[in-house]
Amino acid sequence: MSDRLVPGDTAPNFTLPNAAGGSTSLKDFAGNKVVVYFYPAASTPACTQQACDFRDNLASLKSAGYQVVGISPDPVAKLARFAAAQDLPFPLLADEDHAVAEAYAAWGEKKNYGRTYQGLIRSTIVVDGAGKVAVAQYNVRATGHVAKLRRDLGIDKP
């Protein structure tokens, strides 16, 4: 696992396949603020809750100048089904070899029910318009995370 990102770091660039059948790069958001969130698996209860929270708060995030992109190790087909089932209007990206998650320090050792393994660490990185990390949050909870992020960013819900 890489060292965790901190505010002021340059956000690692990426280009990944997206659920819509194309590709999305961090460079696509140049000049804009973007919330890059990493989640373990599409269509699981916690990840669905988190994605729907981002969907339901997208208007307030966008009005404050933020775009949203979700990244998981799922294959594109699974992401496409997830996006359609939950009506998710932001890009979902497939990081099947978890190289981007590793670059963002969102891949590493996890412990669950006494078992230790390597996996995706639920994380959110906010990148400013200049490509620098503005906020880096690791081991976030799926439930309530978007509300906390909005508070941390000073975004009032309309």
C-alpha positions as protocol buffer text, in pm:
chain_id: "A"
residue {
  index: 1
  type: MET
  ca { x: 0 y: 0 z: 0 }
}
residue {
  index: 2
  type: SER
  ca { x: 119 y: 350 z: -80 }
}
residue {
  index: 3
  type: ASP
  ca { x: 150 y: 618 z: 183 }
}
residue {
  index: 4
  type: ARG
  ca { x: -184 y: 783 z: 239 }
}
residue {
  index: 5
  type: LEU
  ca { x: -248 y: 1101 z: 49 }
}
residue {
  index: 6
  type: VAL
  ca { x: -267 y: 1427 z: 240 }
}
residue {
  index: 7
  type: PRO
  ca { x: -395 y: 1770 z: 141 }
}
residue {
  index: 8
  type: GLY
  ca { x: -152 y: 1940 z: -94 }
}
residue {
  index: 9
  type: ASP
  ca { x: -32 y: 1619 z: -261 }
}
residue {
  index: 10
  type: THR
  ca { x: -73 y: 1592 z: -637 }
}
residue {
  index: 11
  type: ALA
  ca { x: -358 y: 1350 z: -705 }
}
residue {
  index: 12
  type: PRO
  ca { x: -239 y: 1050 z: -908 }
}
residue {
  index: 13
  type: ASN
  ca { x: -377 y: 1061 z: -1259 }
}
residue {
  index: 14
  type: PHE
  ca { x: -584 y: 770 z: -1385 }
}
residue {
  index: 15
  type: THR
  ca { x: -776 y: 651 z: -1687 }
}
residue {
  index: 16
  type: LEU
  ca { x: -1023 y: 369 z: -1625 }
}
residue {
  index: 17
  type: PRO
  ca { x: -1310 y: 206 z: -1813 }
}
residue {
  index: 18
  type: ASN
  ca { x: -1649 y: 335 z: -1703 }
}
residue {
  index: 19
  type: ALA
  ca { x: -1994 y: 178 z: -1669 }
}
residue {
  index: 20
  type: ALA
  ca { x: -2115 y: 364 z: -1980 }
}
residue {
  index: 21
  type: GLY
  ca { x: -1868 y: 175 z: -2200 }
}
residue {
  index: 22
  type: GLY
  ca { x: -1609 y: 450 z: -2241 }
}
residue {
  index: 23
  type: SER
  ca { x: -1324 y: 564 z: -2025 }
}
residue {
  index: 24
  type: THR
  ca { x: -1283 y: 839 z: -1769 }
}
residue {
  index: 25
  type: SER
  ca { x: -962 y: 1014 z: -1663 }
}
residue {
  index: 26
  type: LEU
  ca { x: -886 y: 1245 z: -1377 }
}
residue {
  index: 27
  type: LYS
  ca { x: -771 y: 1487 z: -1649 }
}
residue {
  index: 28
  type: ASP
  ca { x: -1134 y: 1498 z: -1772 }
}
residue {
  index: 29
  type: PHE
  ca { x: -1208 y: 1703 z: -1458 }
}
residue {
  index: 30
  type: ALA
  ca { x: -916 y: 1948 z: -1497 }
}
residue {
  index: 31
  type: GLY
  ca { x: -1012 y: 2288 z: -1363 }
}
residue {
  index: 32
  type: ASN
  ca { x: -1299 y: 2139 z: -1162 }
}
residue {
  index: 33
  type: LYS
  ca { x: -1325 y: 1998 z: -812 }
}
residue {
  index: 34
  type: VAL
  ca { x: -1397 y: 1626 z: -803 }
}
residue {
  index: 35
  type: VAL
  ca { x: -1490 y: 1383 z: -527 }
}
residue {
  index: 36
  type: VAL
  ca { x: -1323 y: 1049 z: -601 }
}
residue {
  index: 37
  type: TYR
  ca { x: -1467 y: 781 z: -379 }
}
residue {
  index: 38
  type: PHE
  ca { x: -1349 y: 421 z: -355 }
}
residue {
  index: 39
  type: TYR
  ca { x: -1595 y: 149 z: -256 }
}
residue {
  index: 40
  type: PRO
  ca { x: -1542 y: -227 z: -222 }
}
residue {
  index: 41
  type: ALA
  ca { x: -1823 y: -384 z: -426 }
}
residue {
  index: 42
  type: ALA
  ca { x: -2119 y: -269 z: -631 }
}
residue {
  index: 43
  type: SER
  ca { x: -2466 y: -386 z: -530 }
}
residue {
  index: 44
  type: THR
  ca { x: -2375 y: -470 z: -172 }
}
residue {
  index: 45
  type: PRO
  ca { x: -2588 y: -305 z: 98 }
}
residue {
  index: 46
  type: ALA
  ca { x: -2328 y: -59 z: 231 }
}
residue {
  index: 47
  type: CYS
  ca { x: -2194 y: 35 z: -113 }
}
residue {
  index: 48
  type: THR
  ca { x: -2547 y: 83 z: -245 }
}
residue {
  index: 49
  type: GLN
  ca { x: -2628 y: 311 z: 51 }
}
residue {
  index: 50
  type: GLN
  ca { x: -2316 y: 517 z: -11 }
}
residue {
  index: 51
  type: ALA
  ca { x: -2375 y: 546 z: -387 }
}
residue {
  index: 52
  type: CYS
  ca { x: -2738 y: 647 z: -333 }
}
residue {
  index: 53
  type: ASP
  ca { x: -2627 y: 907 z: -78 }
}
residue {
  index: 54
  type: PHE
  ca { x: -2394 y: 1057 z: -338 }
}
residue {
  index: 55
  type: ARG
  ca { x: -2679 y: 1044 z: -594 }
}
residue {
  index: 56
  type: ASP
  ca { x: -2923 y: 1210 z: -355 }
}
residue {
  index: 57
  type: ASN
  ca { x: -2673 y: 1485 z: -266 }
}
residue {
  index: 58
  type: LEU
  ca { x: -2536 y: 1536 z: -616 }
}
residue {
  index: 59
  type: ALA
  ca { x: -2731 y: 1859 z: -677 }
}
residue {
  index: 60
  type: SER
  ca { x: -2585 y: 2027 z: -367 }
}
residue {
  index: 61
  type: LEU
  ca { x: -2236 y: 1898 z: -448 }
}
residue {
  index: 62
  type: LYS
  ca { x: -2261 y: 2021 z: -809 }
}
residue {
  index: 63
  type: SER
  ca { x: -2398 y: 2359 z: -702 }
}
residue {
  index: 64
  type: ALA
  ca { x: -2084 y: 2394 z: -486 }
}
residue {
  index: 65
  type: GLY
  ca { x: -1869 y: 2308 z: -789 }
}
residue {
  index: 66
  type: TYR
  ca { x: -1797 y: 1940 z: -721 }
}
residue {
  index: 67
  type: GLN
  ca { x: -1822 y: 1647 z: -960 }
}
residue {
  index: 68
  type: VAL
  ca { x: -1840 y: 1288 z: -828 }
}
residue {
  index: 69
  type: VAL
  ca { x: -1677 y: 968 z: -954 }
}
residue {
  index: 70
  type: GLY
  ca { x: -1689 y: 624 z: -791 }
}
residue {
  index: 71
  type: ILE
  ca { x: -1415 y: 362 z: -829 }
}
residue {
  index: 72
  type: SER
  ca { x: -1431 y: -7 z: -737 }
}
residue {
  index: 73
  type: PRO
  ca { x: -1252 y: -327 z: -836 }
}
residue {
  index: 74
  type: ASP
  ca { x: -1571 y: -454 z: -1005 }
}
residue {
  index: 75
  type: PRO
  ca { x: -1582 y: -534 z: -1378 }
}
residue {
  index: 76
  type: VAL
  ca { x: -1755 y: -286 z: -1611 }
}
residue {
  index: 77
  type: ALA
  ca { x: -2061 y: -508 z: -1667 }
}
residue {
  index: 78
  type: LYS
  ca { x: -2134 y: -524 z: -1294 }
}
residue {
  index: 79
  type: LEU
  ca { x: -2091 y: -146 z: -1264 }
}
residue {
  index: 80
  type: ALA
  ca { x: -2329 y: -89 z: -1555 }
}
residue {
  index: 81
  type: ARG
  ca { x: -2597 y: -303 z: -1387 }
}
residue {
  index: 82
  type: PHE
  ca { x: -2540 y: -122 z: -1056 }
}
residue {
  index: 83
  type: ALA
  ca { x: -2560 y: 224 z: -1216 }
}
residue {
  index: 84
  type: ALA
  ca { x: -2881 y: 132 z: -1399 }
}
residue {
  index: 85
  type: ALA
  ca { x: -3046 y: -33 z: -1099 }
}
residue {
  index: 86
  type: GLN
  ca { x: -2973 y: 263 z: -869 }
}
residue {
  index: 87
  type: ASP
  ca { x: -3011 y: 540 z: -1131 }
}
residue {
  index: 88
  type: LEU
  ca { x: -2659 y: 670 z: -1060 }
}
residue {
  index: 89
  type: PRO
  ca { x: -2588 y: 979 z: -1273 }
}
residue {
  index: 90
  type: PHE
  ca { x: -2212 y: 999 z: -1212 }
}
residue {
  index: 91
  type: PRO
  ca { x: -1929 y: 787 z: -1357 }
}
residue {
  index: 92
  type: LEU
  ca { x: -1852 y: 450 z: -1199 }
}
residue {
  index: 93
  type: LEU
  ca { x: -1506 y: 325 z: -1292 }
}
residue {
  index: 94
  type: ALA
  ca { x: -1365 y: -28 z: -1300 }
}
residue {
  index: 95
  type: ASP
  ca { x: -1025 y: -67 z: -1131 }
}
residue {
  index: 96
  type: GLU
  ca { x: -1006 y: -444 z: -1161 }
}
residue {
  index: 97
  type: ASP
  ca { x: -632 y: -468 z: -1098 }
}
residue {
  index: 98
  type: HIS
  ca { x: -670 y: -211 z: -815 }
}
residue {
  index: 99
  type: ALA
  ca { x: -372 y: -10 z: -945 }
}
residue {
  index: 100
  type: VAL
  ca { x: -555 y: 321 z: -901 }
}
residue {
  index: 101
  type: ALA
  ca { x: -675 y: 222 z: -555 }
}
residue {
  index: 102
  type: GLU
  ca { x: -315 y: 142 z: -466 }
}
residue {
  index: 103
  type: ALA
  ca { x: -194 y: 477 z: -601 }
}
residue {
  index: 104
  type: TYR
  ca { x: -454 y: 650 z: -382 }
}
residue {
  index: 105
  type: ALA
  ca { x: -367 y: 428 z: -80 }
}
residue {
  index: 106
  type: ALA
  ca { x: -720 y: 288 z: -89 }
}
residue {
  index: 107
  type: TRP
  ca { x: -600 y: -72 z: -116 }
}
residue {
  index: 108
  type: GLY
  ca { x: -440 y: -249 z: 174 }
}
residue {
  index: 109
  type: GLU
  ca { x: -472 y: -472 z: 474 }
}
residue {
  index: 110
  type: LYS
  ca { x: -820 y: -518 z: 613 }
}
residue {
  index: 111
  type: LYS
  ca { x: -952 y: -716 z: 906 }
}
residue {
  index: 112
  type: ASN
  ca { x: -1298 y: -862 z: 913 }
}
residue {
  index: 113
  type: TYR
  ca { x: -1433 y: -1120 z: 1155 }
}
residue {
  index: 114
  type: GLY
  ca { x: -1082 y: -1209 z: 1267 }
}
residue {
  index: 115
  type: ARG
  ca { x: -956 y: -1261 z: 913 }
}
residue {
  index: 116
  type: THR
  ca { x: -679 y: -1042 z: 766 }
}
residue {
  index: 117
  type: TYR
  ca { x: -668 y: -990 z: 390 }
}
residue {
  index: 118
  type: GLN
  ca { x: -586 y: -735 z: 117 }
}
residue {
  index: 119
  type: GLY
  ca { x: -879 y: -537 z: -13 }
}
residue {
  index: 120
  type: LEU
  ca { x: -1029 y: -203 z: -94 }
}
residue {
  index: 121
  type: ILE
  ca { x: -1040 y: 48 z: 191 }
}
residue {
  index: 122
  type: ARG
  ca { x: -1350 y: 266 z: 166 }
}
residue {
  index: 123
  type: SER
  ca { x: -1196 y: 608 z: 103 }
}
residue {
  index: 124
  type: THR
  ca { x: -1282 y: 950 z: -35 }
}
residue {
  index: 125
  type: ILE
  ca { x: -1035 y: 1190 z: -192 }
}
residue {
  index: 126
  type: VAL
  ca { x: -1141 y: 1540 z: -296 }
}
residue {
  index: 127
  type: VAL
  ca { x: -926 y: 1683 z: -574 }
}
residue {
  index: 128
  type: ASP
  ca { x: -923 y: 2057 z: -640 }
}
residue {
  index: 129
  type: GLY
  ca { x: -924 y: 2222 z: -982 }
}
residue {
  index: 130
  type: ALA
  ca { x: -545 y: 2227 z: -993 }
}
residue {
  index: 131
  type: GLY
  ca { x: -520 y: 1850 z: -942 }
}
residue {
  index: 132
  type: LYS
  ca { x: -415 y: 1871 z: -579 }
}
residue {
  index: 133
  type: VAL
  ca { x: -566 y: 1672 z: -293 }
}
residue {
  index: 134
  type: ALA
  ca { x: -794 y: 1899 z: -89 }
}
residue {
  index: 135
  type: VAL
  ca { x: -939 y: 1632 z: 143 }
}
residue {
  index: 136
  type: ALA
  ca { x: -829 y: 1272 z: 205 }
}
residue {
  index: 137
  type: GLN
  ca { x: -1051 y: 1048 z: 417 }
}
residue {
  index: 138
  type: TYR
  ca { x: -977 y: 679 z: 474 }
}
residue {
  index: 139
  type: ASN
  ca { x: -1174 y: 400 z: 642 }
}
residue {
  index: 140
  type: VAL
  ca { x: -1494 y: 600 z: 606 }
}
residue {
  index: 141
  type: ARG
  ca { x: -1832 y: 457 z: 698 }
}
residue {
  index: 142
  type: ALA
  ca { x: -2077 y: 408 z: 415 }
}
residue {
  index: 143
  type: THR
  ca { x: -2374 y: 535 z: 615 }
}
residue {
  index: 144
  type: GLY
  ca { x: -2359 y: 906 z: 690 }
}
residue {
  index: 145
  type: HIS
  ca { x: -2033 y: 963 z: 504 }
}
residue {
  index: 146
  type: VAL
  ca { x: -2175 y: 1195 z: 238 }
}
residue {
  index: 147
  type: ALA
  ca { x: -2342 y: 1413 z: 503 }
}
residue {
  index: 148
  type: LYS
  ca { x: -2011 y: 1435 z: 692 }
}
residue {
  index: 149
  type: LEU
  ca { x: -1823 y: 1513 z: 371 }
}
residue {
  index: 150
  type: ARG
  ca { x: -2069 y: 1791 z: 290 }
}
residue {
  index: 151
  type: ARG
  ca { x: -2017 y: 1936 z: 639 }
}
residue {
  index: 152
  type: ASP
  ca { x: -1639 y: 1910 z: 601 }
}
residue {
  index: 153
  type: LEU
  ca { x: -1662 y: 2092 z: 266 }
}
residue {
  index: 154
  type: GLY
  ca { x: -1898 y: 2356 z: 407 }
}
residue {
  index: 155
  type: ILE
  ca { x: -2181 y: 2263 z: 172 }
}
residue {
  index: 156
  type: ASP
  ca { x: -2532 y: 2333 z: 291 }
}
residue {
  index: 157
  type: LYS
  ca { x: -2800 y: 2111 z: 148 }
}
residue {
  index: 158
  type: PRO
  ca { x: -3051 y: 2318 z: -52 }
}
